[in-house]
Amino acid sequence: MLDPEFLQYINHSCNPNVFFDTQKRVVIALGNIEIGEEFTFFYPSTEWSMDRGFDCICQSENCLEYIQGASHLPPNVLKKYKLSQYIQQKLKKDDDKNAL
């Protein structure tokens, strides 16, 4: 379970309006959020590889259609998103391995 508990109710979007800074334990608005607008975040910004992927239904212009974690996305897609420090470190380790 997430702490604080309300975070479990924030859905995924390929065009998110919030970011979870897991290091500082804060939720950051990525732009103006209208009153009554649902908070959404990009699951691969904090999830490296998810136990169960899912078909995305966000209907955003840049929808990725299937979400299963950052490890399953190419770097050119990931660079469009704000990513947690954890995901950034995992990407750096992968880059270091590929450079050998």
C-alpha positions as a LaTeX table, in Angstrom:
\begin{tabular}{lrrr}
\hline
Residue & $x$ (\AA) & $y$ (\AA) & $z$ (\AA) \\
\hline
Met1 & 0.00 & 0.00 & 0.00 \\
Leu2 & 1.20 & 3.49 & $-0.80$ \\
Asp3 & 1.79 & 6.06 & 1.88 \\
Pro4 & 0.00 & 8.41 & 1.98 \\
Glu5 & $-2.86$ & 6.13 & 1.00 \\
Phe6 & $-4.55$ & 8.59 & $-1.39$ \\
Leu7 & $-1.69$ & 8.12 & $-3.87$ \\
Gln8 & $-3.09$ & 4.72 & $-4.84$ \\
Tyr9 & $-6.07$ & 6.52 & $-6.38$ \\
Ile10 & $-4.04$ & 8.57 & $-8.87$ \\
Asn11 & $-4.37$ & 6.97 & $-12.29$ \\
His12 & $-1.88$ & 6.66 & $-15.12$ \\
Ser13 & $-1.75$ & 8.94 & $-18.14$ \\
Cys14 & 0.75 & 9.22 & $-20.98$ \\
Asn15 & 0.16 & 12.97 & $-20.59$ \\
Pro16 & 0.43 & 13.31 & $-16.78$ \\
Asn17 & $-0.35$ & 16.41 & $-14.77$ \\
Val18 & 1.55 & 15.40 & $-11.61$ \\
Phe19 & 4.88 & 13.77 & $-10.78$ \\
Phe20 & 5.73 & 11.71 & $-7.69$ \\
Asp21 & 9.10 & 12.72 & $-6.28$ \\
Thr22 & 9.69 & 9.49 & $-4.38$ \\
Gln23 & 12.92 & 10.80 & $-2.83$ \\
Lys24 & 11.30 & 13.86 & $-1.24$ \\
Arg25 & 7.93 & 12.11 & $-0.87$ \\
Val26 & 5.97 & 14.90 & $-2.55$ \\
Val27 & 3.54 & 15.19 & $-5.45$ \\
Ile28 & 4.50 & 17.97 & $-7.89$ \\
Ala29 & 2.13 & 19.61 & $-10.39$ \\
Leu30 & 3.57 & 19.51 & $-13.91$ \\
Gly31 & 1.40 & 22.44 & $-15.00$ \\
Asn32 & $-1.86$ & 24.15 & $-14.20$ \\
Ile33 & $-4.49$ & 21.75 & $-12.93$ \\
Glu34 & $-8.09$ & 22.86 & $-13.24$ \\
Ile35 & $-10.51$ & 22.56 & $-10.32$ \\
Gly36 & $-12.14$ & 19.14 & $-10.55$ \\
Glu37 & $-9.48$ & 17.77 & $-12.94$ \\
Glu38 & $-8.25$ & 14.27 & $-12.10$ \\
Phe39 & $-4.62$ & 13.94 & $-10.99$ \\
Thr40 & $-2.72$ & 11.57 & $-13.28$ \\
Phe41 & 0.89 & 10.46 & $-13.38$ \\
Phe42 & 3.11 & 8.50 & $-15.74$ \\
Tyr43 & 3.50 & 5.08 & $-14.07$ \\
Pro44 & 6.87 & 4.32 & $-15.72$ \\
Ser45 & 8.26 & 7.47 & $-14.07$ \\
Thr46 & 8.45 & 5.43 & $-10.85$ \\
Glu47 & 8.04 & 1.81 & $-11.99$ \\
Trp48 & 10.93 & $-0.02$ & $-13.66$ \\
Ser49 & 9.10 & $-3.25$ & $-14.49$ \\
Met50 & 5.51 & $-3.83$ & $-13.46$ \\
Asp51 & 4.16 & $-7.25$ & $-12.44$ \\
Arg52 & 1.22 & $-6.76$ & $-14.78$ \\
Gly53 & 1.23 & $-4.49$ & $-17.78$ \\
Phe54 & $-2.04$ & $-2.98$ & $-18.96$ \\
Asp55 & $-3.63$ & $-1.44$ & $-22.01$ \\
Cys56 & $-3.61$ & 2.32 & $-21.60$ \\
Ile57 & $-6.90$ & 4.10 & $-22.16$ \\
Cys58 & $-5.73$ & 7.66 & $-21.46$ \\
Gln59 & $-6.56$ & 8.73 & $-25.02$ \\
Ser60 & $-3.84$ & 11.38 & $-25.01$ \\
Glu61 & $-2.27$ & 12.35 & $-28.31$ \\
Asn62 & 0.98 & 10.64 & $-27.30$ \\
Cys63 & $-0.60$ & 7.52 & $-25.74$ \\
Leu64 & 1.85 & 4.61 & $-25.56$ \\
Glu65 & $-1.04$ & 2.09 & $-25.68$ \\
Tyr66 & 0.57 & $-0.52$ & $-23.38$ \\
Ile67 & 2.21 & 0.26 & $-20.03$ \\
Gln68 & 4.58 & $-2.13$ & $-18.28$ \\
Gly69 & 7.33 & 0.02 & $-16.79$ \\
Ala70 & 10.31 & 2.14 & $-17.81$ \\
Ser71 & 12.50 & $-0.86$ & $-18.67$ \\
His72 & 10.18 & $-1.61$ & $-21.60$ \\
Leu73 & 10.37 & 1.86 & $-23.16$ \\
Pro74 & 13.07 & 3.27 & $-25.44$ \\
Pro75 & 15.19 & 6.18 & $-24.16$ \\
Asn76 & 13.74 & 8.60 & $-26.74$ \\
Val77 & 10.28 & 8.08 & $-25.18$ \\
Leu78 & 11.47 & 8.27 & $-21.58$ \\
Lys79 & 13.37 & 11.53 & $-22.13$ \\
Lys80 & 10.00 & 13.25 & $-22.69$ \\
Tyr81 & 9.01 & 12.60 & $-19.06$ \\
Lys82 & 10.13 & 13.69 & $-15.62$ \\
Leu83 & 11.52 & 10.51 & $-14.05$ \\
Ser84 & 12.14 & 9.54 & $-10.44$ \\
Gln85 & 15.73 & 9.32 & $-9.26$ \\
Tyr86 & 15.30 & 5.53 & $-9.01$ \\
Ile87 & 14.38 & 5.26 & $-12.72$ \\
Gln88 & 17.20 & 7.64 & $-13.69$ \\
Gln89 & 19.70 & 5.44 & $-11.81$ \\
Lys90 & 18.37 & 2.26 & $-13.47$ \\
Leu91 & 18.71 & 3.90 & $-16.90$ \\
Lys92 & 22.27 & 4.98 & $-16.13$ \\
Lys93 & 23.18 & 1.43 & $-15.06$ \\
Asp94 & 21.72 & 0.08 & $-18.31$ \\
Asp95 & 23.66 & 2.68 & $-20.33$ \\
Asp96 & 26.86 & 1.72 & $-18.48$ \\
Lys97 & 26.28 & $-1.99$ & $-19.23$ \\
Asn98 & 25.62 & $-1.28$ & $-22.91$ \\
Ala99 & 28.79 & 0.83 & $-23.15$ \\
Leu100 & 30.98 & $-2.15$ & $-22.21$ \\
\hline
\end{tabular}
